Amino acid sequence: MNQQKPRKEKPFNSYARFSGIVFQMIAIIVAGTFIGIKLDEHFPNENNLFTIILAFTAVIISVIFVIRSINAASK
């Protein structure tokens, strides 16, 4: 006959979780851009295509990561 109370989440836990997601998103984008810059230095081209492609890819990956993290947190 143990009735468990609904577990309320503290607001601080939500802020900490989502700020962690933000830092991970920033890290993914910075890493992708950095790798693109280094590839453009090593394989020079006129339009810095590696930087553009890898930065855009990193943004897409980080958005997918954020969506999955929010979905997992809502369950």
mmCIF file of the N, C-alpha and C atoms, coordinates in Angstrom:
data_MODEL
# 
_entry.id   MODEL 
# 
loop_
_atom_site.group_PDB 
_atom_site.id 
_atom_site.type_symbol 
_atom_site.label_atom_id 
_atom_site.label_alt_id 
_atom_site.label_comp_id 
_atom_site.label_asym_id 
_atom_site.label_entity_id 
_atom_site.label_seq_id 
_atom_site.pdbx_PDB_ins_code 
_atom_site.Cartn_x 
_atom_site.Cartn_y 
_atom_site.Cartn_z 
_atom_site.occupancy 
_atom_site.B_iso_or_equiv 
_atom_site.pdbx_formal_charge 
_atom_site.auth_seq_id 
_atom_site.auth_comp_id 
_atom_site.auth_asym_id 
_atom_site.auth_atom_id 
_atom_site.pdbx_PDB_model_num 
ATOM 1   N N  . MET A 1 1  ? 0.802  -1.179 0.000   1.00 0.00 ? 1  MET A N  1 
ATOM 2   C CA . MET A 1 1  ? 0.000  0.000  0.000   1.00 0.00 ? 1  MET A CA 1 
ATOM 3   C C  . MET A 1 1  ? 0.859  1.262  0.000   1.00 0.00 ? 1  MET A C  1 
ATOM 4   N N  . ASN A 1 2  ? 1.972  1.161  -0.615  1.00 0.00 ? 2  ASN A N  1 
ATOM 5   C CA . ASN A 1 2  ? 2.808  2.351  -0.771  1.00 0.00 ? 2  ASN A CA 1 
ATOM 6   C C  . ASN A 1 2  ? 2.346  3.128  -1.993  1.00 0.00 ? 2  ASN A C  1 
ATOM 7   N N  . GLN A 1 3  ? 1.897  4.307  -1.737  1.00 0.00 ? 3  GLN A N  1 
ATOM 8   C CA . GLN A 1 3  ? 1.531  5.170  -2.851  1.00 0.00 ? 3  GLN A CA 1 
ATOM 9   C C  . GLN A 1 3  ? 2.655  6.162  -3.053  1.00 0.00 ? 3  GLN A C  1 
ATOM 10  N N  . GLN A 1 4  ? 3.173  6.135  -4.233  1.00 0.00 ? 4  GLN A N  1 
ATOM 11  C CA . GLN A 1 4  ? 4.267  7.047  -4.519  1.00 0.00 ? 4  GLN A CA 1 
ATOM 12  C C  . GLN A 1 4  ? 3.703  8.373  -4.980  1.00 0.00 ? 4  GLN A C  1 
ATOM 13  N N  . LYS A 1 5  ? 4.300  9.412  -4.456  1.00 0.00 ? 5  LYS A N  1 
ATOM 14  C CA . LYS A 1 5  ? 3.901  10.749 -4.864  1.00 0.00 ? 5  LYS A CA 1 
ATOM 15  C C  . LYS A 1 5  ? 4.477  11.027 -6.244  1.00 0.00 ? 5  LYS A C  1 
ATOM 16  N N  . PRO A 1 6  ? 3.743  11.787 -7.045  1.00 0.00 ? 6  PRO A N  1 
ATOM 17  C CA . PRO A 1 6  ? 4.333  12.164 -8.341  1.00 0.00 ? 6  PRO A CA 1 
ATOM 18  C C  . PRO A 1 6  ? 5.601  12.963 -8.111  1.00 0.00 ? 6  PRO A C  1 
ATOM 19  N N  . ARG A 1 7  ? 6.602  12.568 -8.809  1.00 0.00 ? 7  ARG A N  1 
ATOM 20  C CA . ARG A 1 7  ? 7.912  13.182 -8.608  1.00 0.00 ? 7  ARG A CA 1 
ATOM 21  C C  . ARG A 1 7  ? 7.978  14.509 -9.352  1.00 0.00 ? 7  ARG A C  1 
ATOM 22  N N  . LYS A 1 8  ? 8.128  15.577 -8.600  1.00 0.00 ? 8  LYS A N  1 
ATOM 23  C CA . LYS A 1 8  ? 8.263  16.889 -9.228  1.00 0.00 ? 8  LYS A CA 1 
ATOM 24  C C  . LYS A 1 8  ? 9.721  17.149 -9.507  1.00 0.00 ? 8  LYS A C  1 
ATOM 25  N N  . GLU A 1 9  ? 9.969  17.652 -10.675 1.00 0.00 ? 9  GLU A N  1 
ATOM 26  C CA . GLU A 1 9  ? 11.337 17.952 -11.056 1.00 0.00 ? 9  GLU A CA 1 
ATOM 27  C C  . GLU A 1 9  ? 11.663 19.376 -10.630 1.00 0.00 ? 9  GLU A C  1 
ATOM 28  N N  . LYS A 1 10 ? 12.806 19.522 -10.026 1.00 0.00 ? 10 LYS A N  1 
ATOM 29  C CA . LYS A 1 10 ? 13.218 20.848 -9.592  1.00 0.00 ? 10 LYS A CA 1 
ATOM 30  C C  . LYS A 1 10 ? 13.590 21.686 -10.811 1.00 0.00 ? 10 LYS A C  1 
ATOM 31  N N  . PRO A 1 11 ? 13.284 22.986 -10.773 1.00 0.00 ? 11 PRO A N  1 
ATOM 32  C CA . PRO A 1 11 ? 13.613 23.835 -11.923 1.00 0.00 ? 11 PRO A CA 1 
ATOM 33  C C  . PRO A 1 11 ? 15.106 23.874 -12.218 1.00 0.00 ? 11 PRO A C  1 
ATOM 34  N N  . PHE A 1 12 ? 15.927 23.776 -11.185 1.00 0.00 ? 12 PHE A N  1 
ATOM 35  C CA . PHE A 1 12 ? 17.369 23.814 -11.392 1.00 0.00 ? 12 PHE A CA 1 
ATOM 36  C C  . PHE A 1 12 ? 17.834 22.643 -12.246 1.00 0.00 ? 12 PHE A C  1 
ATOM 37  N N  . ASN A 1 13 ? 17.220 21.471 -12.059 1.00 0.00 ? 13 ASN A N  1 
ATOM 38  C CA . ASN A 1 13 ? 17.604 20.305 -12.860 1.00 0.00 ? 13 ASN A CA 1 
ATOM 39  C C  . ASN A 1 13 ? 17.333 20.532 -14.343 1.00 0.00 ? 13 ASN A C  1 
ATOM 40  N N  . SER A 1 14 ? 16.218 21.176 -14.658 1.00 0.00 ? 14 SER A N  1 
ATOM 41  C CA . SER A 1 14 ? 15.907 21.469 -16.058 1.00 0.00 ? 14 SER A CA 1 
ATOM 42  C C  . SER A 1 14 ? 16.912 22.447 -16.645 1.00 0.00 ? 14 SER A C  1 
ATOM 43  N N  . TYR A 1 15 ? 17.237 23.485 -15.876 1.00 0.00 ? 15 TYR A N  1 
ATOM 44  C CA . TYR A 1 15 ? 18.209 24.468 -16.364 1.00 0.00 ? 15 TYR A CA 1 
ATOM 45  C C  . TYR A 1 15 ? 19.576 23.825 -16.574 1.00 0.00 ? 15 TYR A C  1 
ATOM 46  N N  . ALA A 1 16 ? 19.985 22.980 -15.658 1.00 0.00 ? 16 ALA A N  1 
ATOM 47  C CA . ALA A 1 16 ? 21.290 22.331 -15.781 1.00 0.00 ? 16 ALA A CA 1 
ATOM 48  C C  . ALA A 1 16 ? 21.316 21.395 -16.987 1.00 0.00 ? 16 ALA A C  1 
ATOM 49  N N  . ARG A 1 17 ? 20.237 20.653 -17.182 1.00 0.00 ? 17 ARG A N  1 
ATOM 50  C CA . ARG A 1 17 ? 20.190 19.719 -18.312 1.00 0.00 ? 17 ARG A CA 1 
ATOM 51  C C  . ARG A 1 17 ? 20.246 20.471 -19.640 1.00 0.00 ? 17 ARG A C  1 
ATOM 52  N N  . PHE A 1 18 ? 19.434 21.517 -19.763 1.00 0.00 ? 18 PHE A N  1 
ATOM 53  C CA . PHE A 1 18 ? 19.380 22.225 -21.038 1.00 0.00 ? 18 PHE A CA 1 
ATOM 54  C C  . PHE A 1 18 ? 20.610 23.084 -21.283 1.00 0.00 ? 18 PHE A C  1 
ATOM 55  N N  . SER A 1 19 ? 21.242 23.583 -20.231 1.00 0.00 ? 19 SER A N  1 
ATOM 56  C CA . SER A 1 19 ? 22.488 24.317 -20.458 1.00 0.00 ? 19 SER A CA 1 
ATOM 57  C C  . SER A 1 19 ? 23.592 23.353 -20.883 1.00 0.00 ? 19 SER A C  1 
ATOM 58  N N  . GLY A 1 20 ? 23.556 22.134 -20.397 1.00 0.00 ? 20 GLY A N  1 
ATOM 59  C CA . GLY A 1 20 ? 24.503 21.122 -20.849 1.00 0.00 ? 20 GLY A CA 1 
ATOM 60  C C  . GLY A 1 20 ? 24.298 20.788 -22.313 1.00 0.00 ? 20 GLY A C  1 
ATOM 61  N N  . ILE A 1 21 ? 23.048 20.742 -22.736 1.00 0.00 ? 21 ILE A N  1 
ATOM 62  C CA . ILE A 1 21 ? 22.755 20.482 -24.142 1.00 0.00 ? 21 ILE A CA 1 
ATOM 63  C C  . ILE A 1 21 ? 23.292 21.611 -25.013 1.00 0.00 ? 21 ILE A C  1 
ATOM 64  N N  . VAL A 1 22 ? 23.160 22.846 -24.536 1.00 0.00 ? 22 VAL A N  1 
ATOM 65  C CA . VAL A 1 22 ? 23.660 24.004 -25.292 1.00 0.00 ? 22 VAL A CA 1 
ATOM 66  C C  . VAL A 1 22 ? 25.172 23.915 -25.465 1.00 0.00 ? 22 VAL A C  1 
ATOM 67  N N  . PHE A 1 23 ? 25.879 23.579 -24.395 1.00 0.00 ? 23 PHE A N  1 
ATOM 68  C CA . PHE A 1 23 ? 27.336 23.478 -24.496 1.00 0.00 ? 23 PHE A CA 1 
ATOM 69  C C  . PHE A 1 23 ? 27.755 22.347 -25.429 1.00 0.00 ? 23 PHE A C  1 
ATOM 70  N N  . GLN A 1 24 ? 27.027 21.250 -25.419 1.00 0.00 ? 24 GLN A N  1 
ATOM 71  C CA . GLN A 1 24 ? 27.338 20.164 -26.340 1.00 0.00 ? 24 GLN A CA 1 
ATOM 72  C C  . GLN A 1 24 ? 27.070 20.577 -27.786 1.00 0.00 ? 24 GLN A C  1 
ATOM 73  N N  . MET A 1 25 ? 26.010 21.335 -27.990 1.00 0.00 ? 25 MET A N  1 
ATOM 74  C CA . MET A 1 25 ? 25.704 21.823 -29.330 1.00 0.00 ? 25 MET A CA 1 
ATOM 75  C C  . MET A 1 25 ? 26.807 22.747 -29.832 1.00 0.00 ? 25 MET A C  1 
ATOM 76  N N  . ILE A 1 26 ? 27.250 23.651 -28.974 1.00 0.00 ? 26 ILE A N  1 
ATOM 77  C CA . ILE A 1 26 ? 28.340 24.560 -29.337 1.00 0.00 ? 26 ILE A CA 1 
ATOM 78  C C  . ILE A 1 26 ? 29.611 23.777 -29.646 1.00 0.00 ? 26 ILE A C  1 
ATOM 79  N N  . ALA A 1 27 ? 29.911 22.767 -28.845 1.00 0.00 ? 27 ALA A N  1 
ATOM 80  C CA . ALA A 1 27 ? 31.119 21.970 -29.050 1.00 0.00 ? 27 ALA A CA 1 
ATOM 81  C C  . ALA A 1 27 ? 31.080 21.235 -30.390 1.00 0.00 ? 27 ALA A C  1 
ATOM 82  N N  . ILE A 1 28 ? 29.922 20.710 -30.761 1.00 0.00 ? 28 ILE A N  1 
ATOM 83  C CA . ILE A 1 28 ? 29.803 19.999 -32.035 1.00 0.00 ? 28 ILE A CA 1 
ATOM 84  C C  . ILE A 1 28 ? 30.043 20.959 -33.198 1.00 0.00 ? 28 ILE A C  1 
ATOM 85  N N  . ILE A 1 29 ? 29.434 22.144 -33.130 1.00 0.00 ? 29 ILE A N  1 
ATOM 86  C CA . ILE A 1 29 ? 29.574 23.111 -34.218 1.00 0.00 ? 29 ILE A CA 1 
ATOM 87  C C  . ILE A 1 29 ? 31.015 23.622 -34.316 1.00 0.00 ? 29 ILE A C  1 
ATOM 88  N N  . VAL A 1 30 ? 31.631 23.910 -33.174 1.00 0.00 ? 30 VAL A N  1 
ATOM 89  C CA . VAL A 1 30 ? 33.018 24.388 -33.185 1.00 0.00 ? 30 VAL A CA 1 
ATOM 90  C C  . VAL A 1 30 ? 33.951 23.311 -33.729 1.00 0.00 ? 30 VAL A C  1 
ATOM 91  N N  . ALA A 1 31 ? 33.739 22.065 -33.328 1.00 0.00 ? 31 ALA A N  1 
ATOM 92  C CA . ALA A 1 31 ? 34.599 20.979 -33.810 1.00 0.00 ? 31 ALA A CA 1 
ATOM 93  C C  . ALA A 1 31 ? 34.463 20.803 -35.322 1.00 0.00 ? 31 ALA A C  1 
ATOM 94  N N  . GLY A 1 32 ? 33.248 20.828 -35.827 1.00 0.00 ? 32 GLY A N  1 
ATOM 95  C CA . GLY A 1 32 ? 33.051 20.683 -37.267 1.00 0.00 ? 32 GLY A CA 1 
ATOM 96  C C  . GLY A 1 32 ? 33.680 21.819 -38.052 1.00 0.00 ? 32 GLY A C  1 
ATOM 97  N N  . THR A 1 33 ? 33.520 23.037 -37.549 1.00 0.00 ? 33 THR A N  1 
ATOM 98  C CA . THR A 1 33 ? 34.106 24.194 -38.226 1.00 0.00 ? 33 THR A CA 1 
ATOM 99  C C  . THR A 1 33 ? 35.629 24.149 -38.174 1.00 0.00 ? 33 THR A C  1 
ATOM 100 N N  . PHE A 1 34 ? 36.180 23.769 -37.028 1.00 0.00 ? 34 PHE A N  1 
ATOM 101 C CA . PHE A 1 34 ? 37.634 23.680 -36.885 1.00 0.00 ? 34 PHE A CA 1 
ATOM 102 C C  . PHE A 1 34 ? 38.220 22.645 -37.844 1.00 0.00 ? 34 PHE A C  1 
ATOM 103 N N  . ILE A 1 35 ? 37.584 21.495 -37.931 1.00 0.00 ? 35 ILE A N  1 
ATOM 104 C CA . ILE A 1 35 ? 38.069 20.462 -38.853 1.00 0.00 ? 35 ILE A CA 1 
ATOM 105 C C  . ILE A 1 35 ? 37.987 20.960 -40.296 1.00 0.00 ? 35 ILE A C  1 
ATOM 106 N N  . GLY A 1 36 ? 36.909 21.679 -40.626 1.00 0.00 ? 36 GLY A N  1 
ATOM 107 C CA . GLY A 1 36 ? 36.774 22.234 -41.970 1.00 0.00 ? 36 GLY A CA 1 
ATOM 108 C C  . GLY A 1 36 ? 37.861 23.245 -42.284 1.00 0.00 ? 36 GLY A C  1 
ATOM 109 N N  . ILE A 1 37 ? 38.196 24.098 -41.310 1.00 0.00 ? 37 ILE A N  1 
ATOM 110 C CA . ILE A 1 37 ? 39.266 25.085 -41.508 1.00 0.00 ? 37 ILE A CA 1 
ATOM 111 C C  . ILE A 1 37 ? 40.602 24.384 -41.738 1.00 0.00 ? 37 ILE A C  1 
ATOM 112 N N  . LYS A 1 38 ? 40.871 23.368 -40.936 1.00 0.00 ? 38 LYS A N  1 
ATOM 113 C CA . LYS A 1 38 ? 42.142 22.642 -41.092 1.00 0.00 ? 38 LYS A CA 1 
ATOM 114 C C  . LYS A 1 38 ? 42.211 21.921 -42.438 1.00 0.00 ? 38 LYS A C  1 
ATOM 115 N N  . LEU A 1 39 ? 41.099 21.364 -42.880 1.00 0.00 ? 39 LEU A N  1 
ATOM 116 C CA . LEU A 1 39 ? 41.089 20.705 -44.191 1.00 0.00 ? 39 LEU A CA 1 
ATOM 117 C C  . LEU A 1 39 ? 41.287 21.724 -45.310 1.00 0.00 ? 39 LEU A C  1 
ATOM 118 N N  . ASP A 1 40 ? 40.709 22.910 -45.170 1.00 0.00 ? 40 ASP A N  1 
ATOM 119 C CA . ASP A 1 40 ? 40.910 23.947 -46.182 1.00 0.00 ? 40 ASP A CA 1 
ATOM 120 C C  . ASP A 1 40 ? 42.346 24.448 -46.202 1.00 0.00 ? 40 ASP A C  1 
ATOM 121 N N  . GLU A 1 41 ? 42.998 24.441 -45.048 1.00 0.00 ? 41 GLU A N  1 
ATOM 122 C CA . GLU A 1 41 ? 44.416 24.816 -45.031 1.00 0.00 ? 41 GLU A CA 1 
ATOM 123 C C  . GLU A 1 41 ? 45.265 23.763 -45.726 1.00 0.00 ? 41 GLU A C  1 
ATOM 124 N N  . HIS A 1 42 ? 44.910 22.503 -45.522 1.00 0.00 ? 42 HIS A N  1 
ATOM 125 C CA . HIS A 1 42 ? 45.697 21.407 -46.083 1.00 0.00 ? 42 HIS A CA 1 
ATOM 126 C C  . HIS A 1 42 ? 45.399 21.199 -47.569 1.00 0.00 ? 42 HIS A C  1 
ATOM 127 N N  . PHE A 1 43 ? 44.133 21.340 -47.950 1.00 0.00 ? 43 PHE A N  1 
ATOM 128 C CA . PHE A 1 43 ? 43.710 21.193 -49.346 1.00 0.00 ? 43 PHE A CA 1 
ATOM 129 C C  . PHE A 1 43 ? 43.081 22.513 -49.800 1.00 0.00 ? 43 PHE A C  1 
ATOM 130 N N  . PRO A 1 44 ? 43.896 23.472 -50.190 1.00 0.00 ? 44 PRO A N  1 
ATOM 131 C CA . PRO A 1 44 ? 43.349 24.795 -50.521 1.00 0.00 ? 44 PRO A CA 1 
ATOM 132 C C  . PRO A 1 44 ? 42.374 24.750 -51.704 1.00 0.00 ? 44 PRO A C  1 
ATOM 133 N N  . ASN A 1 45 ? 41.332 25.526 -51.576 1.00 0.00 ? 45 ASN A N  1 
ATOM 134 C CA . ASN A 1 45 ? 40.389 25.703 -52.677 1.00 0.00 ? 45 ASN A CA 1 
ATOM 135 C C  . ASN A 1 45 ? 39.870 27.133 -52.626 1.00 0.00 ? 45 ASN A C  1 
ATOM 136 N N  . GLU A 1 46 ? 39.206 27.531 -53.671 1.00 0.00 ? 46 GLU A N  1 
ATOM 137 C CA . GLU A 1 46 ? 38.840 28.930 -53.832 1.00 0.00 ? 46 GLU A CA 1 
ATOM 138 C C  . GLU A 1 46 ? 37.743 29.381 -52.862 1.00 0.00 ? 46 GLU A C  1 
ATOM 139 N N  . ASN A 1 47 ? 36.801 28.520 -52.543 1.00 0.00 ? 47 ASN A N  1 
ATOM 140 C CA . ASN A 1 47 ? 35.621 28.926 -51.773 1.00 0.00 ? 47 ASN A CA 1 
ATOM 141 C C  . ASN A 1 47 ? 35.570 28.374 -50.355 1.00 0.00 ? 47 ASN A C  1 
ATOM 142 N N  . ASN A 1 48 ? 36.638 27.788 -49.861 1.00 0.00 ? 48 ASN A N  1 
ATOM 143 C CA . ASN A 1 48 ? 36.645 27.182 -48.519 1.00 0.00 ? 48 ASN A CA 1 
ATOM 144 C C  . ASN A 1 48 ? 35.478 26.202 -48.341 1.00 0.00 ? 48 ASN A C  1 
ATOM 145 N N  . LEU A 1 49 ? 35.369 25.290 -49.277 1.00 0.00 ? 49 LEU A N  1 
ATOM 146 C CA . LEU A 1 49 ? 34.234 24.375 -49.290 1.00 0.00 ? 49 LEU A CA 1 
ATOM 147 C C  . LEU A 1 49 ? 34.199 23.436 -48.083 1.00 0.00 ? 49 LEU A C  1 
ATOM 148 N N  . PHE A 1 50 ? 35.350 22.985 -47.618 1.00 0.00 ? 50 PHE A N  1 
ATOM 149 C CA . PHE A 1 50 ? 35.364 22.074 -46.480 1.00 0.00 ? 50 PHE A CA 1 
ATOM 150 C C  . PHE A 1 50 ? 34.790 22.752 -45.242 1.00 0.00 ? 50 PHE A C  1 
ATOM 151 N N  . THR A 1 51 ? 35.146 24.010 -45.028 1.00 0.00 ? 51 THR A N  1 
ATOM 152 C CA . THR A 1 51 ? 34.627 24.736 -43.871 1.00 0.00 ? 51 THR A CA 1 
ATOM 153 C C  . THR A 1 51 ? 33.115 24.899 -43.973 1.00 0.00 ? 51 THR A C  1 
ATOM 154 N N  . ILE A 1 52 ? 32.642 25.277 -45.138 1.00 0.00 ? 52 ILE A N  1 
ATOM 155 C CA . ILE A 1 52 ? 31.205 25.486 -45.322 1.00 0.00 ? 52 ILE A CA 1 
ATOM 156 C C  . ILE A 1 52 ? 30.436 24.179 -45.133 1.00 0.00 ? 52 ILE A C  1 
ATOM 157 N N  . ILE A 1 53 ? 30.907 23.119 -45.772 1.00 0.00 ? 53 ILE A N  1 
ATOM 158 C CA . ILE A 1 53 ? 30.199 21.837 -45.704 1.00 0.00 ? 53 ILE A CA 1 
ATOM 159 C C  . ILE A 1 53 ? 30.226 21.262 -44.301 1.00 0.00 ? 53 ILE A C  1 
ATOM 160 N N  . LEU A 1 54 ? 31.388 21.269 -43.665 1.00 0.00 ? 54 LEU A N  1 
ATOM 161 C CA . LEU A 1 54 ? 31.472 20.672 -42.326 1.00 0.00 ? 54 LEU A CA 1 
ATOM 162 C C  . LEU A 1 54 ? 30.771 21.523 -41.271 1.00 0.00 ? 54 LEU A C  1 
ATOM 163 N N  . ALA A 1 55 ? 30.783 22.836 -41.409 1.00 0.00 ? 55 ALA A N  1 
ATOM 164 C CA . ALA A 1 55 ? 30.055 23.682 -40.458 1.00 0.00 ? 55 ALA A CA 1 
ATOM 165 C C  . ALA A 1 55 ? 28.551 23.439 -40.587 1.00 0.00 ? 55 ALA A C  1 
ATOM 166 N N  . PHE A 1 56 ? 28.058 23.369 -41.811 1.00 0.00 ? 56 PHE A N  1 
ATOM 167 C CA . PHE A 1 56 ? 26.636 23.106 -42.035 1.00 0.00 ? 56 PHE A CA 1 
ATOM 168 C C  . PHE A 1 56 ? 26.244 21.712 -41.535 1.00 0.00 ? 56 PHE A C  1 
ATOM 169 N N  . THR A 1 57 ? 27.085 20.731 -41.791 1.00 0.00 ? 57 THR A N  1 
ATOM 170 C CA . THR A 1 57 ? 26.830 19.377 -41.314 1.00 0.00 ? 57 THR A CA 1 
ATOM 171 C C  . THR A 1 57 ? 26.827 19.323 -39.788 1.00 0.00 ? 57 THR A C  1 
ATOM 172 N N  . ALA A 1 58 ? 27.739 20.050 -39.155 1.00 0.00 ? 58 ALA A N  1 
ATOM 173 C CA . ALA A 1 58 ? 27.796 20.082 -37.693 1.00 0.00 ? 58 ALA A CA 1 
ATOM 174 C C  . ALA A 1 58 ? 26.541 20.724 -37.107 1.00 0.00 ? 58 ALA A C  1 
ATOM 175 N N  . VAL A 1 59 ? 26.022 21.742 -37.758 1.00 0.00 ? 59 VAL A N  1 
ATOM 176 C CA . VAL A 1 59 ? 24.788 22.374 -37.281 1.00 0.00 ? 59 VAL A CA 1 
ATOM 177 C C  . VAL A 1 59 ? 23.627 21.380 -37.365 1.00 0.00 ? 59 VAL A C  1 
ATOM 178 N N  . ILE A 1 60 ? 23.543 20.657 -38.465 1.00 0.00 ? 60 ILE A N  1 
ATOM 179 C CA . ILE A 1 60 ? 22.466 19.669 -38.620 1.00 0.00 ? 60 ILE A CA 1 
ATOM 180 C C  . ILE A 1 60 ? 22.588 18.565 -37.577 1.00 0.00 ? 60 ILE A C  1 
ATOM 181 N N  . ILE A 1 61 ? 23.798 18.077 -37.351 1.00 0.00 ? 61 ILE A N  1 
ATOM 182 C CA . ILE A 1 61 ? 24.022 17.032 -36.349 1.00 0.00 ? 61 ILE A CA 1 
ATOM 183 C C  . ILE A 1 61 ? 23.663 17.531 -34.957 1.00 0.00 ? 61 ILE A C  1 
ATOM 184 N N  . SER A 1 62 ? 24.033 18.769 -34.648 1.00 0.00 ? 62 SER A N  1 
ATOM 185 C CA . SER A 1 62 ? 23.736 19.299 -33.313 1.00 0.00 ? 62 SER A CA 1 
ATOM 186 C C  . SER A 1 62 ? 22.236 19.508 -33.116 1.00 0.00 ? 62 SER A C  1 
ATOM 187 N N  . VAL A 1 63 ? 21.519 19.913 -34.161 1.00 0.00 ? 63 VAL A N  1 
ATOM 188 C CA . VAL A 1 63 ? 20.060 20.057 -34.046 1.00 0.00 ? 63 VAL A CA 1 
ATOM 189 C C  . VAL A 1 63 ? 19.405 18.692 -33.837 1.00 0.00 ? 63 VAL A C  1 
ATOM 190 N N  . ILE A 1 64 ? 19.859 17.685 -34.555 1.00 0.00 ? 64 ILE A N  1 
ATOM 191 C CA . ILE A 1 64 ? 19.341 16.322 -34.357 1.00 0.00 ? 64 ILE A CA 1 
ATOM 192 C C  . ILE A 1 64 ? 19.622 15.867 -32.935 1.00 0.00 ? 64 ILE A C  1 
ATOM 193 N N  . PHE A 1 65 ? 20.822 16.155 -32.434 1.00 0.00 ? 65 PHE A N  1 
ATOM 194 C CA . PHE A 1 65 ? 21.172 15.789 -31.061 1.00 0.00 ? 65 PHE A CA 1 
ATOM 195 C C  . PHE A 1 65 ? 20.245 16.470 -30.057 1.00 0.00 ? 65 PHE A C  1 
ATOM 196 N N  . VAL A 1 66 ? 19.954 17.750 -30.253 1.00 0.00 ? 66 VAL A N  1 
ATOM 197 C CA . VAL A 1 66 ? 19.075 18.488 -29.346 1.00 0.00 ? 66 VAL A CA 1 
ATOM 198 C C  . VAL A 1 66 ? 17.662 17.913 -29.380 1.00 0.00 ? 66 VAL A C  1 
ATOM 199 N N  . ILE A 1 67 ? 17.156 17.612 -30.564 1.00 0.00 ? 67 ILE A N  1 
ATOM 200 C CA . ILE A 1 67 ? 15.808 17.048 -30.676 1.00 0.00 ? 67 ILE A CA 1 
ATOM 201 C C  . ILE A 1 67 ? 15.726 15.704 -29.966 1.00 0.00 ? 67 ILE A C  1 
ATOM 202 N N  . ARG A 1 68 ? 16.726 14.863 -30.151 1.00 0.00 ? 68 ARG A N  1 
ATOM 203 C CA . ARG A 1 68 ? 16.723 13.558 -29.473 1.00 0.00 ? 68 ARG A CA 1 
ATOM 204 C C  . ARG A 1 68 ? 16.834 13.712 -27.958 1.00 0.00 ? 68 ARG A C  1 
ATOM 205 N N  . SER A 1 69 ? 17.640 14.671 -27.503 1.00 0.00 ? 69 SER A N  1 
ATOM 206 C CA . SER A 1 69 ? 17.773 14.883 -26.058 1.00 0.00 ? 69 SER A CA 1 
ATOM 207 C C  . SER A 1 69 ? 16.484 15.394 -25.442 1.00 0.00 ? 69 SER A C  1 
ATOM 208 N N  . ILE A 1 70 ? 15.791 16.278 -26.133 1.00 0.00 ? 70 ILE A N  1 
ATOM 209 C CA . ILE A 1 70 ? 14.524 16.793 -25.613 1.00 0.00 ? 70 ILE A CA 1 
ATOM 210 C C  . ILE A 1 70 ? 13.455 15.702 -25.616 1.00 0.00 ? 70 ILE A C  1 
ATOM 211 N N  . ASN A 1 71 ? 13.427 14.893 -26.653 1.00 0.00 ? 71 ASN A N  1 
ATOM 212 C CA . ASN A 1 71 ? 12.483 13.779 -26.682 1.00 0.00 ? 71 ASN A CA 1 
ATOM 213 C C  . ASN A 1 71 ? 12.752 12.790 -25.555 1.00 0.00 ? 71 ASN A C  1 
ATOM 214 N N  . ALA A 1 72 ? 14.004 12.504 -25.296 1.00 0.00 ? 72 ALA A N  1 
ATOM 215 C CA . ALA A 1 72 ? 14.351 11.574 -24.222 1.00 0.00 ? 72 ALA A CA 1 
ATOM 216 C C  . ALA A 1 72 ? 14.003 12.167 -22.862 1.00 0.00 ? 72 ALA A C  1 
ATOM 217 N N  . ALA A 1 73 ? 14.160 13.470 -22.708 1.00 0.00 ? 73 ALA A N  1 
ATOM 218 C CA . ALA A 1 73 ? 13.862 14.108 -21.427 1.00 0.00 ? 73 ALA A CA 1 
ATOM 219 C C  . ALA A 1 73 ? 12.356 14.178 -21.173 1.00 0.00 ? 73 ALA A C  1 
ATOM 220 N N  . SER A 1 74 ? 11.562 14.227 -22.215 1.00 0.00 ? 74 SER A N  1 
ATOM 221 C CA . SER A 1 74 ? 10.120 14.344 -22.043 1.00 0.00 ? 74 SER A CA 1 
ATOM 222 C C  . SER A 1 74 ? 9.457  13.016 -21.706 1.00 0.00 ? 74 SER A C  1 
ATOM 223 N N  . LYS A 1 75 ? 10.160 11.915 -21.902 1.00 0.00 ? 75 LYS A N  1 
ATOM 224 C CA . LYS A 1 75 ? 9.582  10.589 -21.599 1.00 0.00 ? 75 LYS A CA 1 
ATOM 225 C C  . LYS A 1 75 ? 9.678  10.260 -20.155 1.00 0.00 ? 75 LYS A C  1 
# 
